[in-house]
Amino acid sequence: MLMSMLLMKMMDPMFDEATVKMLTEDYKDNPFLLATVAEKLTPRGIIEAGIRAELGTAISRPLGSPVVLSPWNKILLSPRQLFELPTRSTLEISTRTVIGPRAARPLLLDIPILITGMSYGGSLSLRMKTALAKGASLAGTATNTGESAVTDEERGSAKLLIGQYHRGGWLSGSEQLDRLDAIEIQLGQGAWGGAVEEPIAHDSIGEHLRRAWRLEKGQDTAINARMPGKENTRDIVKMVNAMKQQYDVPVGVKIAGSDYIEYELAVIAQTDADYIVIDGSEGGTSAAPPTLEDDLGLPTLHSLVRAVDWLIDNGLRERFSLIIAGGLVTPGHFLKALALGADAVYIGTVALMAALQSQVVKVLPQAPPAQLALYDGKMNDKVDIDKAAKHLANFLQSCAIEMKLAVQAVGKNALSELARSDLVTVDKDLAEFAGIHYAGSPRRGELSGERPAGREAPAREAGQPAWQ
C-alpha cells in the first residue's frame, strides 16, 4: 500500500505536465501527435517502416497476414426444429472424410480437418513437426510435410502423412514418395502471393536438415518460382499425370487463390489429379514479405466459392476432392467451408497455437510463442512433444464435437451432407455471389429438403471456353 502511494506521488507531476502539454501545445510540439500518426499509419505500418529502414532488405513477417477479407461472420447455418426435426443423436452423425476416392488407396480421415503444409526447416523445428504428426494421428487425421523432405521422425509419428512435391526439390524420388499416404504437388501458396523464389543460405541449414534435404556441406539452396524443368502448362500437366501413373495414393495439386482461379483450374482439369488444394490469401506461413501476405491473392471464401462453382459448371465436381486452406480458425469456419462445397479444410497457425497452449509460458514475456515452434526459434528445444500432441488432439476433438452439434441442429447425419441450402447470410451481395439465402427475404418452396436454386453460371459468348 505504501509503495503504491509513493509511486502515485512520483507519477502525479509527470502526468500533470504531460496532460497540460497535450491540451495546450501546438500540434508540432505536442506528444499527442504520435497518436494521430498511429491512426493514420497504424502501429503495424510504423513498426514495419522502422524495420525496413533498419535492414534495407525485404522484411519477413511470421504467421501470415492480419488482413482478413473473408466475411465468414456474415454467414450462419440454419437449424431445423419443427417442419423438419433435428437429428436424433450426435452418435448418428458421421465425420468421416475421403480424399481421392478414385485413387487405388484413398486417404481415409476420421475428421475433415487436416494439418496443413508447414515444413521442417523452412518453417518449423523437428520437435514441432513431430508433435503435429502425433497430435493429428491421435485425432484420426493427416499432417503434411510442407516444402521439405520426409524425415524418419515425422513419418514414424504420423499415421497419415501427405507429402509436398515442391519447387525446392527436396521431396522427390521413390525412396521418399513411396513413404506417403498422399502426394501434393505444391505450385503456389497463399501467404507467398502464389509462387516466388526464396533463397536459403547454407549457414541457416543445420546438419540434420542438410542430410534430410540431401545437400552438400556449404551448399546453398532455394525454393524456385517455377517447378524446375517445367517451362509451360503442358509440362505441368505431364508432370501431374506421370506422378498419378506411378503412385496409387491420391495425387493432388495445390495453388494459391487468385482472380485467375478459373484459368488455373482449367489447367488442373487437364490432369488426372485426385484432389485440389486452394490456399486463400489469409493463409499463414513461417515468414513472408508483408507485401506478398497483404496485397496479393484472393480471399479464402471467395476462392472456395469460385472454385466450387467452376467445377460444377464444367461437370467436374465429382472428379476432384477439394481442400480449402487459409485463415480458417473456428469450428464455425470449418462448417461453413464444408457447406460451401469443400470436402475438407487445412489448418496451420491455429493448430500451432492449440498445440503450444500450455507451453507459451516458457517464453513469455521475453519472447513470442513463435520462438518455440520455428526452425530457427531460439527456444524450440523447450517444446514438450507429447504435451503439444495431446493439446492439438484435444483441440481437434473439441472442434469435431461442436461441429456435430451444429450438424444435429441442421438435421443432417454427416458433415459431408452440409450444403449451401443450409446457409443464410445478412449480406445481399454475398447471397448473390455465393448462391445462398438472403436473411432479409422469406424462404419459399423449400420444404422436404428441396434446395433453393443456386447462382446461375454467367452467360458466355458463342465459342467462348468454359473457363472464360
C-alpha positions as CSV (number, residue, x, y, z in Angstrom):
1,M,0.0,0.0,0.0
2,L,2.8,2.4,0.9
3,M,4.7,1.6,-2.2
4,S,1.6,2.2,-4.3
5,M,1.1,5.6,-2.7
6,L,4.8,6.6,-3.3
7,L,4.6,5.6,-7.0
8,M,1.4,7.6,-7.4
9,K,3.1,10.7,-5.8
10,M,6.1,10.3,-8.2
11,M,3.9,9.9,-11.3
12,D,1.4,12.7,-10.5
13,P,3.7,15.6,-11.5
14,M,4.8,13.8,-14.7
15,F,1.2,13.0,-15.6
16,D,0.1,16.6,-14.9
17,E,2.9,18.0,-17.1
18,A,2.1,15.6,-20.0
19,T,-1.7,16.5,-19.7
20,V,-1.1,20.2,-19.8
21,K,1.3,19.9,-22.7
22,M,-1.2,17.8,-24.7
23,L,-4.1,20.2,-24.0
24,T,-2.2,23.4,-24.7
25,E,0.7,23.0,-27.1
26,D,0.5,23.4,-30.8
27,Y,0.5,20.1,-32.7
28,K,4.1,20.3,-33.9
29,D,5.3,20.3,-30.3
30,N,2.5,18.1,-28.9
31,P,3.3,14.5,-27.9
32,F,-0.2,13.5,-28.9
33,L,0.9,13.9,-32.5
34,L,2.2,10.3,-32.1
35,A,-1.4,9.1,-31.6
36,T,-2.6,10.8,-34.7
37,V,0.3,9.5,-36.8
38,A,-0.5,6.0,-35.4
39,E,-4.1,6.4,-36.5
40,K,-3.0,7.3,-40.0
41,L,-0.2,4.8,-40.5
42,T,-1.4,2.2,-38.0
43,P,1.1,0.8,-35.4
44,R,1.9,-2.1,-37.7
45,G,2.8,0.4,-40.5
46,I,5.1,2.4,-38.2
47,I,6.9,-0.7,-36.9
48,E,7.3,-2.3,-40.4
49,A,8.6,1.1,-41.7
50,G,11.2,1.1,-38.9
51,I,12.3,-2.5,-39.7
52,R,12.6,-1.7,-43.4
53,A,14.6,1.5,-42.6
54,E,16.9,-0.6,-40.4
55,L,17.5,-3.5,-42.7
56,G,17.2,-2.1,-46.2
57,T,16.1,-5.6,-47.4
58,A,12.7,-7.3,-47.8
59,I,11.3,-7.9,-44.4
60,S,9.7,-11.2,-43.2
61,R,6.6,-11.4,-41.1
62,P,5.7,-14.7,-39.4
63,L,2.3,-16.4,-39.3
64,G,0.6,-14.7,-42.2
65,S,-1.4,-11.5,-42.9
66,P,-3.6,-9.6,-40.4
67,V,-5.8,-8.6,-43.4
68,V,-8.9,-10.8,-43.3
69,L,-11.4,-10.1,-46.0
70,S,-13.4,-13.4,-46.0
71,P,-16.8,-12.5,-44.5
72,W,-17.3,-15.7,-42.6
73,N,-19.1,-13.8,-39.8
74,K,-21.8,-12.7,-42.2
75,I,-22.9,-16.3,-42.9
76,L,-24.9,-18.5,-40.5
77,L,-26.1,-22.1,-40.5
78,S,-29.9,-22.6,-40.5
79,P,-31.2,-25.0,-37.8
80,R,-34.5,-27.0,-38.2
81,Q,-36.9,-27.6,-35.3
82,L,-40.5,-28.3,-36.4
83,F,-41.0,-28.5,-40.2
84,E,-38.1,-30.9,-40.1
85,L,-36.6,-32.3,-36.9
86,P,-33.1,-32.2,-35.6
87,T,-31.0,-35.3,-35.9
88,R,-31.9,-37.7,-33.1
89,S,-28.4,-38.1,-31.6
90,T,-24.9,-36.9,-32.4
91,L,-24.0,-40.6,-32.3
92,E,-25.7,-40.8,-35.6
93,I,-23.6,-38.1,-37.2
94,S,-20.5,-39.1,-39.3
95,T,-17.4,-37.0,-39.5
96,R,-15.6,-39.4,-41.9
97,T,-14.0,-37.9,-44.9
98,V,-12.4,-39.5,-48.0
99,I,-9.9,-37.6,-50.1
100,G,-9.3,-39.0,-53.6
101,P,-12.0,-41.7,-53.6
102,R,-11.0,-42.7,-57.2
103,A,-7.4,-43.5,-56.1
104,A,-6.3,-47.1,-55.6
105,R,-5.6,-46.1,-51.9
106,P,-7.8,-43.3,-50.9
107,L,-7.0,-41.1,-47.9
108,L,-9.5,-42.1,-45.2
109,L,-9.9,-39.5,-42.4
110,D,-11.9,-39.6,-39.2
111,I,-12.5,-35.8,-39.4
112,P,-12.3,-33.3,-42.3
113,I,-9.7,-31.1,-40.6
114,L,-6.1,-31.7,-41.7
115,I,-2.8,-30.1,-40.6
116,T,-1.5,-28.0,-43.5
117,G,1.9,-28.0,-45.0
118,M,4.4,-26.4,-42.6
119,S,7.9,-27.5,-43.5
120,Y,10.6,-28.9,-41.3
121,G,13.5,-26.4,-41.8
122,G,11.7,-23.9,-43.9
123,S,9.1,-23.3,-41.2
124,L,9.1,-25.5,-38.1
125,S,11.5,-27.3,-35.9
126,L,11.7,-31.1,-36.0
127,R,10.2,-31.3,-32.5
128,M,7.2,-29.2,-33.5
129,K,6.7,-31.3,-36.7
130,T,6.8,-34.5,-34.6
131,A,4.3,-33.0,-32.2
132,L,1.9,-32.1,-35.0
133,A,2.2,-35.6,-36.5
134,K,1.5,-37.2,-33.2
135,G,-1.5,-34.9,-32.5
136,A,-3.0,-35.4,-35.9
137,S,-2.7,-39.2,-35.5
138,L,-4.4,-39.2,-32.1
139,A,-7.3,-37.3,-33.8
140,G,-7.5,-39.6,-36.8
141,T,-6.4,-37.1,-39.4
142,A,-3.4,-36.4,-41.6
143,T,-0.5,-34.0,-41.4
144,N,1.6,-32.5,-44.2
145,T,5.4,-32.3,-44.7
146,G,5.2,-28.9,-46.3
147,E,8.1,-27.8,-48.5
148,S,10.6,-30.2,-47.0
149,A,11.6,-33.9,-47.1
150,V,10.2,-37.0,-45.4
151,T,12.0,-37.5,-42.1
152,D,12.0,-40.7,-40.1
153,E,10.8,-38.7,-37.1
154,E,7.7,-37.2,-38.8
155,R,6.9,-40.4,-40.7
156,G,7.2,-42.5,-37.6
157,S,4.8,-40.2,-35.7
158,A,2.2,-39.8,-38.4
159,K,-0.5,-42.3,-39.1
160,L,-1.3,-40.5,-42.3
161,L,1.3,-38.3,-44.0
162,I,0.8,-36.1,-47.0
163,G,4.0,-35.1,-48.7
164,Q,4.5,-32.0,-50.8
165,Y,6.3,-32.5,-54.1
166,H,7.5,-28.9,-54.3
167,R,9.6,-26.3,-56.1
168,G,12.6,-26.9,-53.8
169,G,13.0,-30.5,-54.9
170,W,13.9,-31.9,-51.5
171,L,11.0,-34.4,-51.5
172,S,11.4,-36.5,-54.7
173,G,12.3,-39.9,-55.8
174,S,10.6,-43.2,-55.0
175,E,12.5,-43.6,-51.7
176,Q,10.6,-40.5,-50.4
177,L,7.4,-40.7,-52.4
178,D,6.8,-44.3,-51.6
179,R,6.5,-43.5,-47.9
180,L,3.5,-41.1,-48.3
181,D,-0.3,-41.6,-47.9
182,A,-1.0,-38.8,-50.4
183,I,1.2,-36.7,-52.7
184,E,0.5,-32.9,-53.0
185,I,2.2,-31.1,-55.9
186,Q,2.8,-27.7,-54.5
187,L,2.7,-25.0,-57.2
188,G,1.7,-22.0,-55.0
189,Q,1.0,-20.7,-51.5
190,G,-1.5,-18.1,-50.4
191,A,0.8,-16.3,-47.9
192,W,3.5,-16.0,-50.6
193,G,1.3,-14.4,-53.1
194,G,1.4,-17.5,-55.3
195,A,4.8,-18.7,-56.3
196,V,8.0,-16.7,-55.9
197,E,11.7,-17.6,-55.3
198,E,13.0,-18.0,-51.8
199,P,16.8,-18.4,-51.5
200,I,18.1,-20.3,-48.4
201,A,21.7,-19.8,-47.3
202,H,23.7,-22.8,-46.2
203,D,24.6,-21.3,-42.9
204,S,20.9,-21.4,-41.9
205,I,20.7,-25.2,-42.5
206,G,21.6,-27.5,-39.6
207,E,23.3,-30.8,-40.0
208,H,20.2,-33.0,-39.6
209,L,18.2,-30.8,-42.1
210,R,21.1,-30.8,-44.6
211,R,21.1,-34.6,-44.6
212,A,17.3,-34.6,-45.0
213,W,17.5,-32.3,-47.9
214,R,20.5,-34.2,-49.4
215,L,22.7,-31.2,-49.6
216,E,26.5,-31.0,-49.6
217,K,28.3,-29.1,-46.9
218,G,28.3,-25.4,-47.7
219,Q,25.6,-25.8,-50.4
220,D,23.0,-23.0,-50.7
221,T,19.6,-24.0,-51.9
222,A,16.3,-22.3,-52.8
223,I,12.6,-22.7,-53.4
224,N,12.0,-21.7,-57.0
225,A,9.2,-19.7,-58.6
226,R,8.7,-22.5,-61.1
227,M,8.9,-26.2,-60.7
228,P,12.5,-27.0,-62.0
229,G,12.5,-28.1,-65.6
230,K,8.9,-27.2,-66.2
231,E,8.6,-24.3,-68.7
232,N,4.9,-24.3,-69.7
233,T,1.4,-25.6,-68.9
234,R,1.9,-28.8,-70.9
235,D,4.9,-29.7,-68.8
236,I,2.8,-29.2,-65.6
237,V,0.1,-31.5,-66.9
238,K,2.6,-34.2,-67.9
239,M,4.2,-34.0,-64.5
240,V,1.0,-34.5,-62.6
241,N,-0.1,-37.3,-64.9
242,A,3.2,-39.1,-64.6
243,M,3.0,-38.9,-60.8
244,K,-0.5,-40.3,-60.9
245,Q,0.5,-43.2,-63.1
246,Q,3.5,-44.1,-60.8
247,Y,1.8,-44.0,-57.4
248,D,-1.5,-45.4,-56.2
249,V,-2.1,-42.9,-53.4
250,P,-4.2,-39.7,-54.1
251,V,-2.2,-37.1,-56.0
252,G,-3.3,-33.5,-55.6
253,V,-2.4,-30.1,-56.9
254,K,-2.0,-27.1,-54.5
255,I,-2.4,-23.5,-55.8
256,A,-2.9,-20.1,-54.2
257,G,-6.2,-18.4,-54.6
258,S,-6.2,-15.8,-57.4
259,D,-8.6,-13.8,-59.5
260,Y,-7.4,-16.1,-62.3
261,I,-8.6,-19.1,-60.4
262,E,-10.9,-20.4,-63.2
263,Y,-7.9,-20.3,-65.6
264,E,-5.8,-22.2,-63.1
265,L,-8.5,-24.8,-62.5
266,A,-8.8,-25.3,-66.3
267,V,-5.2,-26.5,-66.3
268,I,-5.7,-28.8,-63.4
269,A,-8.8,-30.2,-65.2
270,Q,-6.5,-31.4,-67.9
271,T,-4.7,-33.7,-65.4
272,D,-5.6,-37.0,-63.7
273,A,-5.2,-35.5,-60.3
274,D,-7.4,-36.8,-57.5
275,Y,-7.7,-33.6,-55.4
276,I,-7.2,-29.9,-55.4
277,V,-6.0,-27.6,-52.6
278,I,-6.8,-23.9,-52.8
279,D,-4.9,-21.7,-50.4
280,G,-6.6,-18.4,-49.8
281,S,-4.7,-15.1,-49.3
282,E,-5.4,-15.2,-45.5
283,G,-3.1,-18.3,-45.1
284,G,-0.2,-18.3,-42.8
285,T,3.5,-19.2,-43.2
286,S,6.6,-19.2,-41.1
287,A,7.6,-15.9,-42.5
288,A,7.0,-14.0,-45.8
289,P,7.3,-10.4,-47.0
290,P,4.3,-8.4,-45.8
291,T,3.5,-7.2,-49.4
292,L,3.0,-10.8,-50.5
293,E,0.9,-11.6,-47.5
294,D,-1.3,-8.4,-47.5
295,D,-1.6,-7.3,-51.2
296,L,-1.7,-10.4,-53.5
297,G,-4.2,-13.2,-54.0
298,L,-7.9,-13.8,-53.4
299,P,-9.6,-14.2,-50.0
300,T,-10.3,-17.8,-48.9
301,L,-14.1,-17.6,-49.0
302,H,-14.1,-16.1,-52.5
303,S,-11.5,-18.7,-53.7
304,L,-13.6,-21.5,-52.4
305,V,-16.9,-20.4,-53.9
306,R,-15.5,-19.6,-57.3
307,A,-13.6,-23.0,-57.4
308,V,-16.7,-25.0,-56.5
309,D,-18.9,-23.1,-58.9
310,W,-16.4,-23.6,-61.8
311,L,-16.1,-27.3,-61.1
312,I,-19.9,-27.6,-61.0
313,D,-20.4,-25.6,-64.1
314,N,-17.9,-27.8,-66.0
315,G,-19.3,-31.1,-64.7
316,L,-16.1,-31.8,-62.7
317,R,-17.2,-31.6,-59.1
318,E,-17.4,-35.3,-58.5
319,R,-14.0,-35.9,-60.2
320,F,-11.9,-33.9,-57.7
321,S,-11.8,-33.8,-53.9
322,L,-11.4,-30.2,-52.8
323,I,-9.5,-29.0,-49.7
324,I,-9.6,-25.3,-48.7
325,A,-7.0,-23.5,-46.6
326,G,-6.1,-20.0,-45.5
327,G,-7.1,-18.4,-42.2
328,L,-9.6,-20.9,-41.0
329,V,-9.7,-20.8,-37.2
330,T,-13.0,-22.0,-35.6
331,P,-15.4,-24.9,-36.0
332,G,-17.8,-22.4,-37.5
333,H,-15.4,-21.6,-40.2
334,F,-14.9,-25.2,-41.0
335,L,-18.6,-25.9,-41.1
336,K,-19.3,-23.0,-43.5
337,A,-16.4,-24.1,-45.7
338,L,-17.9,-27.6,-45.9
339,A,-21.4,-26.2,-46.6
340,L,-20.0,-24.0,-49.4
341,G,-18.6,-27.1,-51.1
342,A,-15.2,-28.1,-49.6
343,D,-14.5,-31.7,-48.8
344,A,-12.0,-30.8,-46.0
345,V,-10.1,-27.9,-44.6
346,Y,-6.4,-27.4,-43.8
347,I,-5.4,-25.5,-40.6
348,G,-2.0,-24.2,-39.6
349,T,-1.5,-21.2,-37.3
350,V,-4.4,-22.1,-35.1
351,A,-3.0,-25.7,-34.8
352,L,0.3,-24.3,-33.6
353,M,-1.4,-22.1,-31.0
354,A,-3.5,-25.0,-29.8
355,A,-0.5,-27.4,-29.6
356,L,1.5,-24.8,-27.6
357,Q,-1.3,-23.5,-25.4
358,S,0.2,-24.6,-22.1
359,Q,3.8,-24.1,-23.1
360,V,3.9,-20.4,-24.1
361,V,4.7,-19.5,-20.5
362,K,8.1,-21.0,-21.2
363,V,9.0,-18.0,-23.4
364,L,6.6,-15.2,-22.5
365,P,7.1,-12.3,-21.9
366,Q,10.7,-12.4,-23.0
367,A,9.9,-13.8,-26.5
368,P,6.9,-14.5,-28.7
369,P,5.5,-18.1,-28.8
370,A,6.8,-18.5,-32.4
371,Q,10.2,-18.9,-30.9
372,L,9.1,-22.3,-29.5
373,A,7.9,-23.6,-32.9
374,L,10.1,-22.2,-35.6
375,Y,13.1,-24.0,-37.0
376,D,15.3,-21.0,-36.1
377,G,13.4,-20.3,-32.9
378,K,15.8,-19.6,-30.0
379,M,13.8,-21.7,-27.6
380,N,12.4,-24.6,-29.8
381,D,14.3,-27.2,-27.7
382,K,11.9,-26.4,-24.9
383,V,8.8,-27.9,-26.6
384,D,7.3,-30.9,-24.8
385,I,6.4,-33.1,-27.8
386,D,3.8,-35.3,-26.1
387,K,2.1,-32.5,-24.3
388,A,1.8,-30.5,-27.6
389,A,0.5,-33.5,-29.4
390,K,-2.2,-34.1,-26.7
391,H,-3.3,-30.5,-26.8
392,L,-3.6,-30.5,-30.6
393,A,-5.6,-33.7,-30.4
394,N,-7.9,-32.1,-27.8
395,F,-8.4,-29.1,-30.0
396,L,-9.4,-31.2,-33.0
397,Q,-11.7,-33.4,-30.8
398,S,-13.3,-30.3,-29.4
399,C,-13.9,-28.9,-32.9
400,A,-15.4,-32.2,-34.1
401,I,-17.8,-32.3,-31.2
402,E,-19.0,-28.8,-31.7
403,M,-19.4,-29.4,-35.5
404,K,-21.5,-32.5,-34.8
405,L,-23.8,-30.4,-32.5
406,A,-24.3,-27.9,-35.2
407,V,-25.0,-30.5,-37.8
408,Q,-27.5,-32.1,-35.4
409,A,-29.3,-28.7,-35.2
410,V,-29.3,-28.5,-39.0
411,G,-30.9,-32.0,-39.2
412,K,-28.1,-33.8,-41.1
413,N,-26.5,-37.2,-40.5
414,A,-23.0,-36.4,-41.7
415,L,-20.7,-33.4,-42.1
416,S,-20.5,-34.3,-45.8
417,E,-24.3,-33.6,-46.2
418,L,-23.9,-29.9,-45.5
419,A,-24.9,-27.8,-48.5
420,R,-25.4,-24.2,-49.4
421,S,-29.1,-24.6,-48.7
422,D,-28.2,-24.9,-45.1
423,L,-26.7,-21.4,-45.0
424,V,-28.1,-17.9,-44.7
425,T,-26.4,-14.5,-45.0
426,V,-27.2,-11.0,-43.9
427,D,-25.4,-9.5,-46.9
428,K,-27.3,-9.3,-50.2
429,D,-24.1,-9.2,-52.4
430,L,-22.7,-12.2,-50.6
431,A,-26.0,-14.0,-51.1
432,E,-25.9,-13.4,-54.8
433,F,-22.2,-14.3,-55.1
434,A,-22.3,-17.5,-53.1
435,G,-25.8,-18.7,-54.1
436,I,-27.1,-18.8,-50.5
437,H,-30.3,-17.4,-49.0
438,Y,-30.5,-13.8,-48.0
439,A,-31.8,-13.3,-44.4
440,G,-34.0,-10.3,-45.5
441,S,-36.2,-12.5,-47.7
442,P,-38.5,-15.3,-46.6
443,R,-37.8,-18.8,-47.8
444,R,-40.5,-20.3,-50.1
445,G,-40.9,-23.7,-51.6
446,E,-38.0,-25.4,-49.9
447,L,-39.8,-27.9,-47.6
448,S,-38.8,-31.6,-47.5
449,G,-35.2,-31.0,-48.2
450,E,-35.7,-29.1,-51.5
451,R,-32.7,-27.0,-52.3
452,P,-33.1,-23.4,-53.4
453,A,-31.9,-22.6,-56.8
454,G,-28.2,-21.7,-56.8
455,R,-26.5,-18.9,-58.6
456,E,-26.7,-19.4,-62.3
457,A,-23.5,-19.6,-64.3
458,P,-22.8,-16.3,-66.2
459,A,-23.8,-16.2,-69.8
460,R,-21.0,-16.9,-72.2
461,E,-20.5,-15.7,-75.7
462,A,-20.6,-18.2,-78.6
463,G,-17.3,-20.1,-78.8
464,Q,-16.0,-18.8,-75.5
465,P,-14.1,-21.5,-73.5
466,A,-15.9,-22.7,-70.4
467,W,-13.3,-21.2,-68.1
468,Q,-13.5,-17.7,-69.5
